[in-house]
Amino acid sequence: MSANNKHSDSHSLVLPWKTRISVSALSALTDAFRRSDGTVNRRILSLLDVKANPNPNPVKGVKSSDIMVDPSRNLWFRLFVPTDTGTDTSLPVVIFFHGGGFTFLSPSSFAYDAVCRRFARTLPAVVISYLNHRSSSSSSELKQLPDFADLSKCFLAGDSAGANLAHNVAVRASREGFQFVKIIGLISIQPFFGGEERTESEIRLRKSPIISLERTDWLWKVFLPQGSDKDHEAVNVSGPNAVDISGLEYPETVVFVGGFDPLQDRQRSYYEWLKKSGKQARLIEYPDMMHAFYVFPELPQSSQLIAQVKDFVSHTCMHNMICSKTSNS
C-alpha cells in the first residue's frame, strides 16, 4: 500500500469544520502549556485535558478498568476488554503507548480512551493502555487480564511519541525477551522521530498544525539527556547511531504515514531501515491527512486506519499460528 504522496505539495489540507476547530484549539493549547525553560504548566493542562472515567459496565461492547501497578510512582494502566466475543475465543493483547510528545495526555484522556475502545471492539483485542510509558510486565499485572487474553499473540502499538516508545520497547524485547509474553507485531502510527539534519518534509510543512517544527524542537530539547543531540538512538532511530537490529527477532511492523505530516520523511526512512535490516514491514500512506488524524473519529480515514490495523493483527496472528504449527511438527 505504499505510494508516493508528493502531490500533497499542490493542494492544501482540507478538513471538516469540526476537525479544523479541534486541531486549531489543540495546537494553541499545546503552545500555551509550554514554558521556555522546558517545563509545562500542568495545573492549567489538568483543567483542560478532558478525562474519561473507566467503566466496568460494557459500553458498545467494551468494559474498562484502571489497574495500579506501583503507587509510589503513580504507575497504572487502563485495561479495555471486549465483552461480545465469547469467553471461548482467544484474543490478542495490544499494549498501547499514547502520543503527546512524551509530555502531554494520558490513558484517561478522552481521545485515547476512545481510541483504545475502538481497538478493543473492532480488532477485537484486549488492550492495555499505559501511563508513564513503562513497558515491563509482571505476574501481578498479568493476573488482571481475562482468561481469554492470549499472551502468545501480543502487539506493541502507539501513535506519535507512543510509536517511538513502542519501537524502543520492541528493540529491548528483541534483545532480552519477555518472561510472560510473546511480541509478534508492532503497530506504528505516524511515529515521532527526529534528527539533526532537517528533512524536506520538515522544512516544507514547518508550520503544520499540532506538530510544527518549532514545537518538535522544543519537545526534543526537553526529552534528550543533557549533552545529547537529535541523532541520539532514541530519537533518530534509523540514523547514524541506530541500533543494529539485523540479528534480532524484531516483530513484523506496519507503519502509517500522513501526507501533511512533517515527520513523513523520517517515517518512510524508518520503514526502509526495517526492510534493509531484514525485517517484515509494510507502509500505508494517507496522502491527504495530517499528524494524529486518526484520533478524530469524524474523519472517514480514521475508521479506515482502524480497519487496516484489524487486518494487520488478523494476518499476523494467522501467520504466527502457521509458523508455530510448522516448527512443532
C-alpha positions in Angstrom: 0.0 0.0 0.0 3.0 2.2 -0.3 2.6 5.2 -2.6 4.4 8.4 -3.4 2.4 11.3 -1.9 4.5 14.3 -3.1 1.4 15.5 -4.9 0.3 16.9 -1.5 2.5 19.9 -2.4 0.0 21.1 -4.9 -3.0 21.4 -2.6 -3.9 22.4 0.9 -5.0 20.3 3.9 -8.8 20.0 3.7 -10.7 19.1 6.9 -14.3 19.3 8.1 -15.0 22.4 10.2 -15.3 20.4 13.4 -11.9 18.9 12.9 -10.4 22.2 11.9 -11.6 23.8 15.2 -10.3 20.9 17.3 -6.9 20.9 15.6 -6.5 24.7 16.0 -7.5 24.5 19.6 -5.1 21.6 20.3 -2.2 23.5 18.7 -2.9 26.7 20.6 -3.3 24.9 23.9 -0.1 23.0 23.4 1.8 26.3 22.9 0.1 27.8 25.9 1.2 24.9 28.2 4.8 25.0 27.2 7.4 27.3 29.0 10.7 28.5 27.6 12.6 26.8 30.5 11.4 23.4 29.3 8.7 22.9 31.9 4.9 22.5 31.4 2.1 24.3 33.2 0.4 21.1 34.4 -2.1 23.0 36.5 -3.7 24.5 33.5 -3.2 21.4 31.5 -5.0 19.2 34.1 -8.0 21.6 33.8 -8.3 21.4 30.0 -7.3 17.8 29.4 -10.8 16.2 29.3 -10.8 12.9 31.1 -12.9 9.7 30.6 -13.6 7.5 33.6 -13.1 3.8 33.4 -16.4 1.9 33.1 -16.8 -1.7 34.4 -20.2 -1.8 32.6 -19.9 -2.6 28.9 -20.3 0.4 26.6 -20.7 -0.6 22.9 -19.2 -4.0 23.8 -16.2 -2.8 25.8 -15.6 -2.5 29.5 -12.6 -0.8 31.1 -10.8 -0.6 34.5 -7.7 1.2 35.9 -5.0 -1.1 37.3 -2.5 0.3 39.8 1.0 -1.2 39.3 3.1 1.0 41.6 1.5 3.7 43.8 4.9 5.2 44.7 5.4 6.1 41.0 1.7 6.6 40.2 2.2 3.8 37.6 -1.0 2.4 36.3 -2.7 1.3 33.1 -6.2 1.2 31.7 -7.4 -2.1 30.7 -10.0 -2.5 27.9 -11.8 -5.8 27.5 -14.3 -6.6 24.7 -17.4 -8.3 26.0 -19.2 -9.5 22.9 -16.7 -12.1 21.6 -17.4 -15.0 23.8 -15.1 -16.4 26.5 -14.2 -19.4 24.3 -12.4 -17.1 21.9 -8.6 -16.5 22.3 -7.9 -12.8 21.8 -4.6 -11.0 21.1 -3.3 -8.5 23.5 -2.4 -4.9 22.4 0.0 -2.9 24.6 -0.7 0.7 23.6 1.5 3.7 24.2 -0.3 7.0 23.7 1.1 10.1 21.9 1.6 13.6 23.3 5.3 14.4 22.8 6.3 12.4 25.9 4.8 15.3 27.8 1.0 15.6 27.4 -2.1 13.4 27.8 -2.7 10.0 29.5 -4.7 6.8 29.0 -7.6 8.6 30.7 -7.6 11.5 28.2 -10.9 11.4 26.3 -9.3 10.9 22.9 -7.1 8.0 23.9 -9.8 6.3 25.9 -12.0 6.4 22.8 -9.2 5.2 20.5 -8.4 2.2 22.7 -12.1 1.3 23.0 -12.3 1.3 19.2 -9.3 -1.0 19.0 -10.7 -3.4 21.6 -14.1 -3.5 19.9 -13.0 -3.6 16.3 -9.9 -5.9 16.3 -11.1 -7.4 18.7 -8.4 -7.5 21.3 -7.6 -6.9 25.0 -5.9 -3.5 25.1 -3.5 -2.3 27.8 -3.0 1.5 27.7 -0.1 2.6 29.8 0.6 5.7 31.8 4.2 6.9 32.2 5.1 4.7 29.3 6.6 1.9 31.4 6.8 -1.3 29.4 7.7 -4.1 31.8 5.1 -6.8 32.6 4.9 -8.6 35.9 2.9 -11.6 37.0 0.7 -9.4 39.3 -0.3 -7.3 36.3 -1.0 -10.2 34.1 -3.3 -11.7 36.6 -5.6 -8.8 35.9 -6.1 -9.9 32.3 -9.1 -12.1 31.4 -8.5 -15.8 30.8 -9.1 -15.4 27.0 -6.2 -12.9 26.6 -3.6 -14.8 24.6 -0.2 -13.7 25.7 1.4 -15.6 22.8 -0.2 -13.0 20.5 0.9 -9.7 21.8 1.3 -6.5 19.8 3.0 -3.3 20.7 1.2 -0.2 19.3 1.5 3.5 19.6 0.9 6.8 17.8 3.4 9.7 17.5 5.6 9.7 20.6 3.9 6.5 21.7 5.1 4.8 18.4 8.6 6.0 19.2 8.4 4.3 22.6 6.8 1.2 21.0 9.8 0.9 18.7 12.3 1.2 21.6 10.4 -1.4 23.6 10.4 -3.7 20.6 14.2 -3.4 20.4 14.6 -4.2 24.1 12.1 -7.1 23.9 14.0 -8.5 20.9 17.3 -8.2 22.8 16.2 -9.6 26.2 12.9 -11.4 25.6 9.9 -11.1 27.9 9.2 -13.7 30.5 5.4 -13.8 30.2 4.5 -12.6 26.7 5.5 -13.0 23.0 5.6 -9.9 20.9 4.6 -10.8 17.3 3.6 -7.4 15.8 4.2 -3.7 16.0 1.7 -1.1 15.0 3.5 2.2 14.4 1.1 5.1 13.7 2.9 8.2 12.5 5.9 7.7 14.7 7.6 10.7 16.3 11.2 10.5 15.2 13.8 13.3 14.8 17.3 14.1 13.7 19.9 16.8 13.4 19.6 17.3 9.7 16.3 18.8 8.5 14.3 16.7 6.1 12.5 18.0 3.1 9.0 17.4 4.6 10.0 19.1 7.9 11.0 22.3 6.0 8.1 22.2 3.6 5.5 21.6 6.4 7.3 23.5 9.2 4.1 25.3 10.2 1.8 22.3 10.3 -0.9 22.0 13.0 -0.2 20.0 16.1 3.4 19.2 15.3 5.1 22.2 13.8 8.9 22.4 13.6 9.1 24.8 16.5 7.0 22.5 18.7 9.0 19.4 17.8 12.3 21.2 18.5 11.0 22.2 22.0 9.9 18.6 22.7 13.2 17.1 21.7 15.1 19.6 23.7 13.3 18.7 26.9 13.3 15.0 26.1 17.0 14.5 25.4 19.7 13.9 28.1 22.0 16.9 28.6 24.7 16.9 26.1 22.9 14.7 23.5 21.7 15.8 20.1 18.8 14.7 17.9 20.9 11.9 16.4 20.5 10.1 19.6 19.5 6.5 19.0 16.1 7.0 20.8 15.3 10.0 18.5 16.8 9.3 15.1 16.2 5.5 15.3 17.3 4.8 11.8 20.1 7.4 11.7 23.8 7.3 12.2 23.6 5.9 15.8 20.8 3.4 15.1 20.8 0.2 17.0 21.6 -2.8 14.7 18.5 -4.9 14.7 19.5 -7.2 11.8 20.2 -10.1 14.2 17.2 -9.5 16.4 13.8 -11.1 16.3 12.1 -7.7 15.7 8.3 -8.1 15.3 6.5 -7.7 12.0 5.6 -4.0 11.6 3.1 -1.7 9.9 3.9 2.0 9.6 1.2 4.6 8.9 2.2 7.9 7.3 0.3 11.1 6.5 1.0 13.3 3.5 0.6 16.5 5.6 2.7 15.2 8.5 6.1 17.0 8.6 7.6 13.8 10.0 6.7 11.7 7.0 10.2 11.6 5.5 11.5 10.1 8.8 8.7 7.6 9.0 9.5 6.4 5.5 13.2 6.2 6.4 12.2 4.1 9.4 10.2 1.7 7.1 13.1 1.5 4.7 15.5 0.8 7.5 13.4 -2.0 8.8 13.4 -3.6 5.3 17.1 -3.2 4.9 17.6 -4.8 8.3 15.8 -7.9 7.0 12.5 -7.3 8.9 8.9 -7.8 7.7 7.3 -4.3 7.3 4.6 -2.7 5.4 3.9 1.0 4.7 0.4 2.5 4.5 0.1 6.1 3.4 -2.7 8.7 3.7 -1.7 11.5 1.3 -4.4 13.9 2.4 -4.0 13.6 6.2 -2.1 15.5 8.9 -0.4 14.2 12.1 -2.7 12.5 14.5 -5.6 12.4 12.1 -6.9 9.0 13.3 -7.9 10.4 16.8 -10.7 12.4 15.1 -13.5 9.8 14.6 -15.4 12.1 12.3 -12.8 11.6 9.6 -13.5 8.5 7.4 -9.8 7.9 7.2 -9.8 7.3 10.9 -12.1 4.3 10.5 -10.1 3.2 7.5 -6.9 3.1 9.6 -8.7 1.1 12.4 -9.8 -1.4 9.8 -6.3 -1.7 8.4 -4.9 -2.3 11.9 -7.5 -5.1 12.3 -6.3 -6.7 9.0 -2.7 -6.5 10.2 -3.5 -8.1 13.5 -5.5 -10.9 11.9 -2.9 -11.6 9.3 0.0 -11.5 11.8 -1.8 -13.8 14.2 -2.6 -16.3 11.4 1.0 -16.2 10.2 2.3 -16.8 13.7 0.0 -19.7 14.2 1.1 -21.4 11.0 4.7 -20.8 11.8 4.2 -22.3 15.3 2.5 -25.4 13.9 5.2 -25.8 11.3 8.0 -25.6 13.9 6.3 -28.1 16.2 5.6 -30.6 13.5 
